[in-house]
Amino acid sequence: MSGRYFIRADLVLDLSGDFSLPVDSGDNNARSGMPDIDFLFEVGPSLRYIFVRNSSNRRTLSIELPVRAVLQSNLRYVSHEGWRINPRLRYKEYFGPWRFSFWGGVYWNDRRYSNLLYGVEPQFATSDRPEYSAAGGYGGWAASAGLSYRRGNWWVGSFFRLYDINQASFAGSSLVIKQANVGFGLAGAWIFKSSDRQVARWSDE
């Protein structure tokens, strides 16, 4: 499957993805002496049900269920590292050229993925970092808000995200240093080419 498949107007099967930057264990005191973690890519289908939509289609509220395979790669190899599920609620609204979005939801990780990040094998155990086998299950919750603006071929966007792993299935690992973290980003782009066929401006994206 490529792109988006409309099962019906309010039910969409889409492609979902995410990625994480690599971790150099030499620069991380908690993982010192352990293997590095390369780029992590998450990709898989996402089922979305839009249950609130205003007449102009500029405001939508939907529930989404992304199911993603986790792949690790340094661009010379690719390995499958487990699965993640992220059921979440998403709100989107357009204000002229501005677009606001917000989503919040929980994560479920399988055992393999949790162990990749938080497991400690016997050969890497120390007095401060005991052996640990992470279980699959609840992987925390996250909330993210984003704001973007487009004028002509110019686009700028920003986001703010909170991620909390308090009471996650792997919370007992010595590799868990903080129970919560925040992130933000700012990006800009110039769109030099668009398709000759355009979807309706306010269609749900």
N, C-alpha and C positions, 0 to 999 in steps of 0.2 A: 504494500500500500504506500502511496506517495501523496502527500498533501492532506486534504481535508475531505471527509465523507459525511454528508448531511443525511443522517438516518431519517430525520424529519426536521422541521424548522427549529424546534427547541432542543434537539438531541444531536450532538455532533461527536464524531470520532475523529480525533486529531493526532498529531505527532507531538510528543513532549520531550524536552531535553534539558540538561543542566551540566555543569562541569565544575571541577575543583582544581585549584592550582597544586603543583607538586609540593611534597614535604621533604626537605633535606634533613635527615636525622642528625647530621653533624651540627646543624644550627638550632637544634631543638633539645634542650636539656633532658626533657622527659623521655625522649626516644634515643638518646645518645647510645651508639653502638648497635642500634637496630637497623633493619633494612629501610631504605628510603621508600617513600610512596610517590609514584609518578602521577602524571595527569589522570584524573578520574572523570570519565564521561558517563552521563546517564542518558539513556535513550529508550523510548518505548511508546506505546499507545496511550492516549488519554481520552476517557469518555466524559463528555461535558453535557449537563442538562441545564438549560436556561429557564428558570422558573419565574423570573420577573423581567419584563422588558417594556419600556414606555413606547408610546405610539410612534415617536420619531426614531426609535432604536438607538438613542444616544445614551441610554442608561440601561445596564443589564446587571442582573444578579444571578449567579450560576453556582452549581456545585460540580466539582471536577474530581476525577479519579485517575491520576497518572500512575501507570505501572511501568517501571523502568529497569532495564538491565544496566548493571554497573560495569564499565570497561576501564581497565588500567592500561596506559600506554605511555611510552616515551618517544613515540613516532617511529620506533624501529620494531616494535612488537605490540600485540594487543592481547590482553587476557581478560577473561570474564571473572568478575569478583563478587557476584551476588546480585541481589534484587532489592529495590526500594519501592514502597508504595506511599503516596502522599495525598490522601483525600483532603480536599480543602474547599473553602467557600471563597468566591471571587466576585468583587464589585468593580464595575467600570462605568465611567461617565465622561462624555465629551462636553467641553465648553468652548465652542468656536474651534480655534486651532489647538487648544489645550486638551490633553487627555489625562485623566486621573484614574489610577487603578489601585486596588487593595485586595490582598488575599491573606487568609490565615488558615492553618491546618496542622495536622499531625503527620508524623513519619512512622512507618513500620519498616524495619530493616531485617533482612534474613541473617542467619548466624555467620555466614561467610563474610558478608560486608562488615558486620560489627567487629569481627575478629581482625579484619584487615587494619582497621583504624585503632582498635582498643585492646586487642588481644596481646598477651605477652607469652611467647613460647619459652619453654624451660631454659634453653641455651642463652636467652637474653634476660633472664631474671637476675636481679641484684637485691641487696638488702633494702633498697629504697623502691624497688620495682619488682614486686613479687609476681610469680607466674599467674597468668589470668586467662581464662577462656570465656570470651564474651558470648552471651546468649542472644538469639534473635528475638524480635518483639518490638515493643514501643521504643521509638528512637527520638523522642522529643517533639516539640512543636515549634512552629515558626510563623511570623507575620511579616508582611512586606508591603510597603506603600511606594508607588511610583508616580512621577509627573513628567510628561513630555510635551513638546511643542514643535509644530511643523509649520513652516512658512515657505512656500515655493519648494525649492529643492533642498532647503536646509531643515535639519532635524536635530533637536537636543533633548536629552532625557536624563533623569536622575531617579535614584531609588534609595530607600532606607529599609534595612531588614533586621529583625530581632530573631535569634535562635536560642531556644532554651532546652537543655537536656536533663533538667532535674527529674529524677525518678525514672530515667531511661533504663533499659535492660542492661546497659553496659556502664551505668553510673559508678559501679564499684571498682572500676579499673583505675590503677594508679596513673594511667595516661590521661585521665580526665582532670585537667587543672582548673578549669572554670566551668561552672554550671550554665552560664549564659554568655553570649557575645552579640555584638552589633556590627553591622557593616553598612556601608553606603557607597554609592558610585555616581559618577557623572560622565556622560558621553555625548559626543556630537558627530554628525555625519552630513555629508553632502551627497544627495542622490543624483547621480549623473545620468541614469537611464531608468525609465519605467516602462512597464508593459503598455502596449497600445490599447489593450483592453483593461479597463479599471473596474473593480467592484464598486458597489455603491459606497459612498464615503462613510456612512454611518453603519455599515454592516458590522456584525459582531466579529471581532478578530480573534 
